[in-house]
Structure formats: structure tokens, C-alpha cells
Amino acid sequence: MRQRWHDLLFLHWRVPAGALRPLVPAPLALDTREGSAWLGVIPFRMTGVRRRGWPWGLSFCELNVRTYVVAEGKPGVWFLSLDAASALAVWAARRWFHLPYYRARMACREQDGWIAYRSERVHRHAAPARLEMEYRAAGAPFRAPPGSLAAWLTERYCLYAASRDGRLFRGEVHHAPWPLQPGEARIARNAMHPLVPQSAPLVHFARTLDVLVWPPAPVLGT
């Protein structure tokens, strides 16, 4: 699949590994840094989302809550939830990628240099979740140095997912290194997950990025 991501914000918090461990399948190892697991809330919007050969693409807001894991020596992302403003995208991601997507009522627009972002989950029988905030870039673009915390949090090129019968899958993701910028966030409400701390997050911003996503493949030994 081809996708273009816009106005993406990385909000990250340290979280005790023991709190996240029950939420991640046992075959996956939690990836920790500086003695802690990390939890991310990532709002952005997507355009041109299409499978190879499709003459048209979808555009919608997306919001994910994630942590970081390792399987077979390959670091990646584990999603606790993904909210999207496209019913078709939610259906397809659940069916083909085994990802915990939820329908949400969302709005994302730029005004006076700030991105105003609102999301309220409306998926039937799903736990409620809501985000209300404004954010913007707050510095010049940079490329995170290899080995830095910023690189560890953002430069991950696969995702992991589990099917209903417990099988694990890996989806490879390809893109150029992130054109990160320092970010500034005004969070009015963040009720995306009970484990999200109320403390100030580590904030990074990225204006746009082109992405390729491959179909999920089984993780060996699971």
C-alpha cells in the first residue's frame, strides 16, 4: 500500500514495563529504553491511501496509541488502538492487517500555524476514547542521530499484529528517515488510554512523509 502522512505529532511518555506487559502478546518482547517502556499517542492525517493497482485513494484522519516491541531480533511497533475517520479503512485494516482499528468522529485543520485536532471514538461496543488538542512545529527540521532517543522512538520499520486465533504477524514499512522537528502541544483532553500519564510528553513533529506498507506475514515460531 502507498500512503502519505501529514502533520504528524509524536507524543511520548515513559511507562513502567510491568503496566504494559499484560497488553502485549507473550511471544513479543517489550522494547525498553533507559529502563522504561514507552507509550506513544500519534495524531496525523493520511492521503492517497491505496493498494497497488487501485486508481483512487482514501484520505482521512488517523490517531494511534502504541508501544514498542521486538520479535526475532527485529524492533517494531505494537498498537494498542488505532482510530480512523474512514469506515472503509477501519474494515480493511481489521480484515487484512489484524489491527485494532476503531471508527471515530475526527477533525484536523490548520489555523494560525496550529493544527487543531479532535477525535471521539464512535465504534460500536468499543471502549470510549477522546483527544482534543492543538499542536505545531517549534523548530527547524532535523534527522535524529542514530542511537538517539528520538531515533529509537520513531525510526521503526515494521508493525506487529495478532489475529483472533492468536497468530502473530509482521507488516514491513518503508520510508525515508523522519524529517523531525521539535513540537509544541496544547492538550485540552487526552483520554485515549488509561495508561497515558498526565505529565508533559516528549514532543516531535513531522510535516509530511511518503510511506509504503507491505501485507502482513506470519512471525516464525508463533
N, C-alpha and C positions, 0 to 999 in steps of 0.2 A: 504494500500500500504506500501511496505517496501522501504526504501531509505537509502543510506549512503552519508553524506555530507562531503566534503573535502575542506581544505584550505579556510575556510570561514572568511570573514572580515566584521565586523560591523563598518560602518561609520555613525555617528550620529551628527545631528545639532539641536539646538533649533530653532523653527519656531513659529511665532505668531499663536495662535489658530484660530484667525479670518481668516487667509490666507488659512488654511486647511479645515475649516468648510464647505465651499461650495463643497468640493471634497468628502465628506463623507455623506452617506445617513442619513436623519434626525433621523430615529429610533436608530442609533448608537450614543452614546455619545463619544466625543473626550476624550481620557485619557491624562491628563496633569500631569506634574511633575515640581516642582519648578517654577510654574507659567507659564510654556510654554508647547506647544505641541512639539513633536519631530519627525523629519523626518530621515529615515534611507536609505542608499544605501548599498546593501549587495551583493557582488560578491562571488561566490564559484563554485564548480563543484559537480556533483552528479554521483554516480554509483549504479548499482543494483536496479534501479527504476522499480518496478514491482508490479502488482496487485497480491493478494493472488491466488495461483494456477498456476500462469504463470511460465513456466520452464526457462524463459530468462528475462533479464532486460536491461534497457536502461542506457547509460552513456552520459552525456552532461554537458556543462557549463550552469549556470543559474545566473541571476542578477535581483534583485528585488529592488523596491523603495516602502517604506512602512511608515505608521504611526500607532498609537496605539489608540484603541477604547475599549468601554465597552458596553455590552448588557446583560440585565438580571443579572447584577452583576458579569459577567464573563469577565475579561480583555482578549484582543486578538489583533490580527494584522489585519490591513486593507491595502491591496496592491493597490497602485496607478498604478503600472505596474510590469510585470514580463517578462523578456526577456530570451529566451532559444534557444540553438543551435540544437534543435530537432523538426522537423516539426510534428512528431507524438505526442510528449509530449505537444506541443502547442495545437494541435487539441483536444487531450483528456482532457486537463485541462480546455479548454474553454467549451467543451461539458458537462463534468461530474461535474466539480467543480465551474463553473461560474466565473472563474478567468480571469483577463485581461492580458493574455499571448500574447507575440509577438515573431515572428521568428526573429532571429538575427544571424549575422555572428560573431563568437566568437572564441577566442583562449586563453588558460590558460596553462602556463607551468612554472616550477620552474627552475631557473638558478642562480647559485652563492648565494643560500639562499634566493632569492627574487622570489615571484610569479609575473610573467608578465601577465597582464590581459587586453584583448582588446575585446570590444563589439561594434557592429554597427547594429542598428535595420534595418531589410530589409522587414518587414511585409508590405504587400500591403495596401495602404491608411492609414497607421498609422503615427503618428507624429514621426519625426526623434528623435533618442536618441543615445548617444555615450559615452563610457567610455574608457579611456586609462590610465593605472596606473601600479605601481609596489607596492607590499606590502610584509611584513614578520612579524613573531613573534618577539617581542622585550623584552621578559622577561619570567619568569617561569610560568607554568600553575597555576591557582588558581580557586577556586569556589567562585563566587560572594556572599557575605554575604546577607542573607535575609533582605529586606528593602533598600538595597543599590541601587544607580542609575544603576549600571551595571546589577544587577538582574532584576530591573524594565524594562530595555530595552530589555533584552534577554530571561528571563525565562517566556515565554508566550506559552501557550499550546493549543491554538486554533486560527483559522483564520476565518474571516468573508468575505462573498462574496454576490453579488446581481445578480439575474437572469435578463434577459432583460425585464421582466414584473414587476420588482421592488421587488420581494420577496427576503428576506434575508435568508442566510444560514450560519451555523456554521460547520466548519470542525475541529474535535478534532485531536490534535497532541500529540504524546507521545515520550519522550526520556529522558535519564539521564540528570542531571544538566549539563550545559555547562562547558566544560574544557577550560575556557577562558585564554588568555594570553594578556598582553599588546601588542599593534600592532604599526607598523610604516608604513606609506603610503607616496608614491611619486605620486601625482596625476598630470598627464600631461593634461588631459581633462576630465571634468565631466559635460556632457550635458544630464543628464538623466531626469531632470525635471526642469521647470522654478523656482520652489521654493527652489531648493537646493542652500544654501548660498555658497559664495566663500571663506568664512572663514575656518580656520582649524577645522576639525571634531574631535570628541571624537572617539578613535580607539580601537577596541578589535579584537583579532584573535582567531580562534579555528581550530585545525588541522583536527580532524575528529569526526563524531558523527553518530550513527545509529538512525534512525527515523521511527516511524510508523504513518501513516496518515489514518484516517477513512473517509468514504464517507460523504459528507455534509448533514446536516439535517436542516429542517426549524427552524428558530428562532421564538419562540412563540410570538404571538401578532403582527406579521408583515405579 
